[in-house]
Amino acid sequence: MPNKPVALLDLKAQYAHIREEVTEAITRICDGQTFVLGEPVATFERQIAEYSQVKHAVGCASGSDAILLALKAFGVGKGDAVLTVPYSFFATAGYIVHSGAEPVFCDIEPSSFNMDPANVEEALDRHAGKIKAILPVHLYGQCADMDPILEIAKSRGIPVIEDAAQSIGAEYKGRRAGSIGEAACFSFYPGKNLGAFGDAGMVTTPDDAAAHTLRAIRVHGGHTRYVHDTVGWNSRLDALQAAVLSVKLRYLDQWTEARQRNADLYRQLLRDCPQVRTPNVESHSTRHVHNQFVIRAENRDALKQALTEQQIGCEIYYPIPLHLQTCFAYLGYRAGDFPVSEQAAAETLAIPVHPELADADIEHVAARIRAFYMAR
Ligand SMILES: Cc1ncc(COP(=O)(O)O)c(C=O)c1O
């Protein structure tokens, strides 16, 4: 089998398809010389609100900032705690800390890698009265099982804020990510399904008061220039990013469908490979947008090395669960506290699933994976 490089992500190929439209949009912003917020951002906010089937969308500087701003808009601060999962990108917990609160973790489900609703009640009881928000993550493009989480949260009067950074357009029982909880956080980091030409983020919410607060705290806390009732941040969305994202949004559904086709092909090609488990689509997951295609693999590290040597892009998302990160030692967790997350960190490997892949690329990656196990 000859070596054939397959990138984990190919933004150059994506750009080649949309180059003209994007450069036109960028030129319009350059001609107007208005670079921060303004009409392009307002337009993109309306588009995301419509796409995500939610009343308000408020642009900000990154997905990380979206978490911070959403938590602050719901009153989270010093002395509080926020319940989330230990198996996510670092920002999920890191930006809870920036809000002034302490992250509290509960373990994930093995089949979806998302917050296990069965663990929520116990965690809330253990930190009685302290947890002021629940932050489930829709990991890899699939929604967490939200109904039972919302039910528990409602019974305790706690807002649920979705970390939808990886899951724009995903659906839970027909409801779009971003429209399910009290608020949701999106990232438009270049590697996301809808990626900017730099950093960008968004908070969505059905709540008028929260949206009003968000619009102030992303610009230093003032609704009127130089008048400040609260202290906010500088977390404005650039007009250039909004203009690029508005163009890309037109293509998002077709890119998502390509990701879904690629995922289906992997499932077919790896069905008879007992050392690999392809990711599950949960029954509540009416639209999985496959930001990543993450397998569980026997001898994961050796497989990763073999694929890398053959120039097949692959990555471990995430090798160290958050509760075992050195910076969170003060929280007092230990190895063994969240076995499902720890096992996921030891077994998972993301392989290329981006929309620019040809079937032949997927076939090549699957063949290399199978060959790796046959040679052992
Ligand atoms: C689950 C999750 N949460 C939060 C973030 C933070 O987003 P950003 O990188 O735009 O700050 C990311 C992005 O990588 C993410 O994947």
The ligand as a Tripos MOL2 file, in Angstrom:
@<TRIPOS>MOLECULE
LIG
   16    16     1     0     0
SMALL
NO_CHARGES

@<TRIPOS>ATOM
      1 C1        -15.6650   21.9730   24.0710 C.3       1 LIG1
      2 C2        -14.9990   23.3000   23.8830 C.ar      1 LIG1
      3 N1        -15.2730   24.2890   24.7360 N.ar      1 LIG1
      4 C3        -14.7200   25.5040   24.5960 C.ar      1 LIG1
      5 C4        -13.8480   25.7890   23.5850 C.ar      1 LIG1
      6 C5        -13.1930   27.1310   23.5140 C.3       1 LIG1
      7 O1        -13.3580   27.7930   22.3160 O.3       1 LIG1
      8 P1        -12.2500   28.7940   21.7270 P.3       1 LIG1
      9 O2        -11.0750   28.0020   21.3090 O.co2     1 LIG1
     10 O3        -12.9590   29.4750   20.5980 O.co2     1 LIG1
     11 O4        -11.9080   29.7450   22.8130 O.co2     1 LIG1
     12 C6        -13.5550   24.8000   22.6530 C.ar      1 LIG1
     13 C7        -12.6510   25.0940   21.5110 C.2       1 LIG1
     14 O5        -11.6960   24.4950   21.2370 O.2       1 LIG1
     15 C8        -14.1260   23.5050   22.8060 C.ar      1 LIG1
     16 O6        -13.8550   22.5210   21.9560 O.3       1 LIG1
@<TRIPOS>BOND
     1     1     2 1
     2     2     3 ar
     3     2    15 ar
     4     3     4 ar
     5     4     5 ar
     6     5     6 1
     7     5    12 ar
     8     6     7 1
     9     7     8 1
    10     8     9 2
    11     8    10 1
    12     8    11 1
    13    12    13 1
    14    12    15 ar
    15    13    14 2
    16    15    16 1
@<TRIPOS>SUBSTRUCTURE
     1 LIG1         1 GROUP 0 **** ****
